[in-house]
């Protein structure tokens, strides 16, 4: 059993090294951006039911869903349970992919169209993939409270001028 666990850990470390490498993350980011472009095109074209365009968009989205499910499985294997669950972006990935897969698995589910809208949020996964984008989001998040404080000062000064006439 000890040898099996060691082999498992070695494979896990190997997969983690590949998965977290920059080329792999760039490929995943390209997939995410490609899916975003495909979704944007689909909502601009709005193919009619039963047309070849609708079938094409369905197949393209299904391929992206399969690829994202495989990517999630690799991520889960590479980081297993605790590191995976402690990363908010991984949990977000899991939720988006799971909801998308449920929408495909049970198409007659009531409200499935609302579930399919979650696919549009896949592009937000880019923020978790690319460190530069993550840094921008973290900086924007950190600046919210100071900007709110500045807004309060401006409102206070405006209110004082309004009272004084």
C-alpha positions in Angstrom: 0.0 0.0 0.0 2.9 2.3 0.8 4.3 1.9 -2.7 0.9 2.6 -4.2 0.6 5.8 -2.2 4.2 6.9 -3.3 3.4 6.2 -6.9 0.1 8.1 -6.6 2.0 11.1 -5.1 4.7 11.0 -7.8 2.0 11.1 -10.5 0.2 13.8 -8.7 3.3 15.9 -8.4 4.1 15.3 -12.1 0.6 16.3 -13.2 0.7 19.3 -10.9 4.0 20.5 -12.4 2.6 20.2 -15.9 -0.8 21.7 -15.0 0.7 24.7 -13.2 3.3 25.4 -15.9 2.9 28.6 -17.8 2.3 27.0 -21.2 -0.5 24.8 -19.8 -2.1 27.8 -18.1 -1.8 29.9 -21.3 -3.5 27.0 -23.3 -6.4 27.0 -20.7 -6.7 30.8 -20.9 -6.9 30.5 -24.7 -9.6 27.9 -24.3 -11.5 30.1 -21.9 -11.2 33.2 -24.2 -12.2 31.1 -27.3 -15.3 29.9 -25.4 -16.1 33.5 -24.5 -15.8 34.5 -28.2 -18.0 31.6 -29.2 -20.7 32.5 -26.6 -20.6 36.2 -27.7 -21.0 35.1 -31.4 -23.8 32.8 -30.5 -25.7 35.5 -28.6 -25.1 38.0 -31.5 -26.2 35.6 -34.2 -29.1 34.1 -32.2 -29.6 31.0 -34.4 -33.1 29.8 -34.9 -34.2 26.5 -33.5 -33.5 23.6 -35.8 -31.0 25.4 -38.0 -27.5 24.3 -38.8 -26.1 27.4 -37.0 -27.8 26.3 -33.8 -26.4 22.8 -34.2 -22.9 24.2 -34.8 -23.0 26.4 -31.7 -24.3 23.5 -29.7 -21.4 21.3 -30.8 -18.8 24.0 -30.2 -20.2 24.6 -26.7 -20.3 20.9 -26.0 -16.7 20.5 -27.0 -15.7 23.4 -24.7 -17.7 21.9 -21.9 -16.0 18.5 -22.3 -12.6 20.2 -22.4 -13.4 22.3 -19.3 -14.6 19.1 -17.5 -11.3 17.4 -18.4 -9.3 20.4 -17.2 -11.2 20.5 -14.0 -10.5 16.7 -13.4 -6.8 17.3 -14.0 -6.8 20.3 -11.6 -8.6 18.2 -9.0 -6.2 15.3 -9.4 -3.2 17.7 -9.3 -4.3 19.5 -6.2 -6.5 16.9 -4.7 -8.9 17.9 -2.0 -7.6 20.5 0.6 -5.5 22.6 -1.8 -8.3 22.5 -4.4 -11.0 23.5 -2.0 -8.9 26.2 -0.4 -8.5 28.0 -3.7 -11.5 30.2 -4.4 -10.9 30.2 -8.2 -10.8 26.3 -8.2 -14.2 26.2 -6.4 -15.6 28.8 -8.8 -14.3 26.7 -11.7 -15.9 23.6 -10.2 -19.3 25.4 -9.8 -19.4 26.8 -13.3 -18.3 23.5 -14.9 -20.7 21.5 -12.7 -23.7 23.7 -13.6 -22.8 23.6 -17.3 -22.5 19.8 -17.2 -25.8 19.5 -15.3 -27.5 21.7 -18.0 -26.2 19.2 -20.7 -27.0 16.1 -18.7 -30.6 17.1 -17.9 -31.8 19.4 -20.7 -35.5 19.0 -19.6 -34.7 20.4 -16.2 -36.9 23.4 -15.3 -34.9 26.6 -15.6 -32.1 25.0 -17.6 -31.9 28.1 -19.7 -30.9 30.1 -16.6 -28.3 27.4 -15.8 -26.9 27.8 -19.3 -26.4 31.5 -18.6 -23.7 30.6 -16.1 -21.5 29.5 -19.0 -21.0 33.2 -19.8 -19.2 33.5 -16.5 -16.5 31.0 -17.7 -14.5 34.1 -18.9 -14.1 35.1 -15.3 -11.9 32.0 -14.9 -9.2 34.0 -16.8 -8.7 36.1 -13.6 -7.8 32.9 -11.7 -5.5 31.6 -14.5 -3.3 34.5 -15.3 -1.3 36.0 -12.5 -1.3 39.5 -14.1 -5.1 39.6 -14.3 -5.4 38.3 -10.8 -3.1 41.1 -9.7 -5.3 43.7 -11.4 -8.4 42.2 -9.7 -6.7 42.2 -6.3 -5.6 45.8 -6.8 -9.2 46.8 -7.8 -10.6 45.0 -4.8 -8.1 46.5 -2.4 -8.9 50.0 -3.8 -12.7 49.7 -3.1 -12.6 50.9 0.5 -10.3 53.9 -0.1 -12.4 54.9 -3.1 -15.6 54.6 -1.0 -14.0 56.7 1.7 -13.1 59.4 -0.9 -16.7 59.3 -2.2 -18.0 59.8 1.4 -15.7 62.9 1.8 -16.9 64.3 -1.5 -20.5 63.8 -0.5 -19.9 65.4 2.9 -18.3 68.5 1.3 -21.1 68.7 -1.2 -23.7 68.4 1.6 -21.9 71.2 3.5 -22.0 73.5 0.5 -25.7 72.6 -0.1 -26.5 73.5 3.5 -24.5 76.8 3.3 -26.3 77.8 0.1 
